[in-house]
Amino acid sequence: MNNWHTEFMAEYDRQHILEEAQEIRIATVATRYRVYRPGLFGRTMFHFANWMVSTGVRLRKRYEVPVIHCTNSPTRSYVP
C-alpha cells in the first residue's frame, strides 16, 4: 500500500499549524507594545467615576458627626 498521500497531508497540516503558531507569536509581540488609548466612552466613564468619588468625599465630610473620645477628657466628665 502507498502511504504517500497520508504522509503528505500530515506534513501539510504540521506546516499549517507551525505557521499559525508563528502568526500568534507575532500578534502577541505586536499587541504587547501597543499603548492603550481609551475612546470617548472610556474617558467619560473615568471622569464620571472620579466626580462621584470626590462628591462622596465632600458629602461625607459635610455630614459626618465628629467623634469625641470621652476617656481623654481632662475633667473626667463623660458629658460632651
Steps between C-alpha positions, in 0.01 A plus 500: 500500500614850425490739800634797306173696513459449877857612572463797267180617673658454844799712396269761346295520822817527709626791290162670526504466881853641520401799284199572722717478813745748347216739417373479859851575633533802271157629600584458870823695464329773298218551753738496797651833402181671392403798716146490634303808403142492626222628282238761577288263710797383707619853570148613588447213743843564659417866563151411622641251750752754627222756539290252699790422733584866563132584559468211743806615693361855524157373614661276757699792642188715508270254677740296709454539876828574677608239752582609856721276712355521850782306663750781430286772657701716743196545729419127502146593402332275247258771387601653167 
